[in-house]
Amino acid sequence: MAFCVDRRKYPPSFVYKSRQLLRSCASTGKFNIVNLVHFGVACWRGGLCLNDTLIRCTASFRNPKTSASDIARCTRDDNEPRASYAVLMTFKYFAYGSNMLSTRLLARCKSAERLCVAQARGFRVEFSKKSKDGSGKATLARAASAHCTEGVLFEIDISERDALDRFEEVGIGYDRIDDFRVETDAGPVVATTYMAKTNVRSLRPYDWYLALVIAGAVEHSICNSYVEILRANDYVPDPVQDRLTRGAGVIALQAAGYPDFRALLGVSTSGAAILTGGS
């Protein structure tokens, strides 16, 4: 969802003033309701039609925050042919770890909507990001171009990105990458994702965490072969059964229809191997 100024329809002076207004918003890193009103007035004075989409955006406005880098991408001066400049109301998020599971992500970002399955070529998923609990969490590591990490593309309100940053411990555990390229059936997409600041390849995920990742892949019908790649990762039992993060993970799994998450790891309650996976 975006507010656009079409360079092909409106005079250069109006586009320039609109761009300057957006840049002034970028200086604070926020696009709040006051700036929205100013931008709307500027559009009205410039003859820009406030269509139904813009009206719906205004009616549902919830003080989203747009980073300076977001606005800079939409207002840069270069020779690239760009039809419009936009202020982002949502962002695309590429999930490849536990956030692939909808019940997990929706507990963190209520506005998240699935768009499609996507692939990150030239990357492989590793469980080498060191967590506070001492286990390994999912991250992406560069690999040969033949490698491909499967994931899910979501669209999320920009107002919830700060919350997602906190869950991902941006600046401490993960770095947020806002120009990450993924491939979809409809073509390439630039999205936001998170990658570990440092990798410790001797780490192993806890059983419940690996189950979350597998459950997400199964939910979105990612191919069996990739599910088996995930299931082939070594894992360890969580020694703290009442850990809060374990409890939240188990709740997400139960809400997704897995009363016993061990089934996702290929082990039944009795200890016999079983088979599950996407089609």
N, C-alpha and C positions, 0 to 999 in steps of 0.2 A: 504494500500500500504506500502511495507516495503523492506528494504535491509536485506538480511539474510545471515548468515554464518552457514552452515550445519555442525554440530559436527560429524555427521556420515561419512562425505565424506573427510573432511580436517584434517590435522594433529593437535594434541593438541597445538603445539607451535604457529601455525597460528591462531587458535581460540583464544588462550590466548592473542596474540598481538592485534587482532581485538577488543577483549573485553576491553583491556587497552585503545585503541584508543577511543572507545565509552565512557569509563568512563572519559577520559580527556575532552571530549565534555560535559559530564554531569556536570563537575565542574563549567562550565559557564552557564549551563542551556540552551545552544543553540547548534544547529547543523546547521552551516551556509555553504555557498557554498565552502569555503576553506576546512572545515572539510570533506565535501562531496568528494572533489577531492582527499584529502589524503586517505580517506577510499577506493575510487575507485582504487587508485594506489596500496594500500595494498592488495585489492582483486585480482588485476591483477597479482601482484607478487606471491600471494599465489595460483594462478591457478584457481581462482573462475571465472566462466564464467559470463560475463555481458550479461544477456539475454535481450530479447526485453522489458520485463517489466522494468528492470533497466535502459535501454536506454530511455524509455518513461518517467520514473521518472526524469532522469537527464535533459531531454529536457524541461520538464514543471516545473523545479525546481523554486520555488518562495520564497526562503529564509525562509523556515518554522522554527519555534522554537519548540524544543522538550525539555520538562522539565527534570530535573535531575531524578525525580521520574519515568518518562517514561523509560528512559534509564536504570535506576537501575533495573526496573522490567524485562528488557530484558537481563541483564548481571549479575544477582546475582549468587553467588556461593552457591549452596545447592544441595541436593540429588534428587531434583525433575527432572524426565526425561524430558528434553527439546531438541527438534530436532534442534532448531536454535535460534540465537540471532538476534534481529531486531531493526532498528531505524525507529520509526513511522513517516509516512508522513501524515497520517490522524488519526482521533480519532472518536470513536463511542460516540454519545451523546443521552442520554435518555431524551426526552422532555415529560412533563406531564401537563404543564400549557399552557400559551398563545403561546409558541414556537411550540406547536404541529401544529399550522396553518402554512402552508408552506409559504404563502405570508408574514407572520410576521417574520419567521426565515430567509428567503432569503433576507429580507431587512437588516439583521444583518450579515449573513454569506452567501455570494453568492455561495459558493461551496457546500452547504448542499444538500445531496441526501438522500431521504427516503430509508430505508432498509426494515423495517417491523414494525408491531405493536408489542409491548412488554408489559410485566406486571412486576410490582414491588410488590411481595408478602410480606405480613407483614407490609405494609405501607398503609396509607390513605392520600388522598389529602385534605389539609386544606387551607383556605385563611387567614392565620394568620401571614404572614410575613409583617411587617410594612413597607409601602412604604413612599417615601419622600412626596407624596401627601396626606398622612394620611389614605389611604385605605389599605385593605388587599390584598396581592398578594399570588399566589399559592406556597405552599411548601409541603413537605412530612413529615408526622408524623408517628412514629412507632405505630403499632397496632397489634392486634392478627393475628396469621398466616392465619386465614381465610380471612382476608381483602386483597384486591388486588387493586392496582392503575394501571389503563390502561394508556399507553403512546405510543410514537412513537420513534423508534430508527433511528437516522440519522447518516450518515458519513460525516465528515467535515474536510477540510484541516487543518492541525495543525497550519498553518500560521494565521488562523482566530480565534484561541482559545483566544488570548489576547483580541480581540474585543468582543467576547462573554463574557469574564470575566468582561469587563468594563460595558457592558449592564446589567449584573447581579450584579454589584457592589460587586465583590468578596472581602471579608475581611471587608465589611461594612454591606451589607444586607444579602448576601448569602455566604456560604462556598462551594467551589468546591470539589466534591467527585469523585476521579478518579478510584476508584475500586468498583463501585456500581454494584451489580449483578441484572440482570433482566432475565426474562424468555421469550423465543420466541418459535415458533413452531419447530424451528431447534435445540433448546436446550438452555442452559444458556449462557449468554453473559455478560462480564464485560465491563461496559461503564462509561462515565463521566456524572454526573448530578449535580444539585445545590440544596442545602437545606438551609433554613433560619437559621441564627445564633441564633435568638431568636424568640419565638412564642408569639403572643398576640391574644388570641382566641376570644376576644370581637370585633375584626375588621371585616369589611365586604368589599367585593370587589365592585368596581364601576361597573355599568351596562355594559359599553363597554368592560371592562376587562373580566368579566365573559363570555360575548358573544364571545370573542376571544378564550377562552378555549373550549367552546362548539363547535364553528365552527371548531376547530382543530379536535375534536373527531368525528364530523360528516364527515369531509373531508376524514378521514382515515377509515371510516366505522366501528368505534368502536361501540359495541353493544348498542341497544336502552336503555337497562336497566342502563348502565353506563352513557349515555347521560342524562337520567332522574335524576340520582344521582347528576350530576353536576348542572342541572337546578334547583334542589331543594334547592340549597344554597341561603340564603338571600343575597340581594345586595342593593346598594343605588345608586341613580343618582349622577353623577359627578356634583358638584355645579359650577365648572369652565368649561364652554362649550368650551372655546378657549384654553384649556390646550394643550400644545404641545404633550404630551404623548397620550392624548385622540385623537388628530388629527391623529397621526401616527397609532393608533389602528384602528380608523374608516377607514382610507385609506386602511389598510391591509384587513379589512372586506369587503370593497367595491370591492377590487381587487379579493377577493375570491367569489364574487357573492352575497353579502348581502348589498344592498343599504340601508336597514333599519335593523340595528342589533337587534332591539327589537324583531323581529320575532324569533330570536334564543333563547330568554328568555321565549318564550311561550306567548308573547303578541303582537297582531297585532297593526297597526297604529291606528285603531279604538278603541283599548283596549280589544278586544275579545281574548280569549285564543285560541291558535293554537297549532298544534303538528308538530314538526320536529325532526329529529334524524337519526342516522346511522342505517344501517340494519345488 
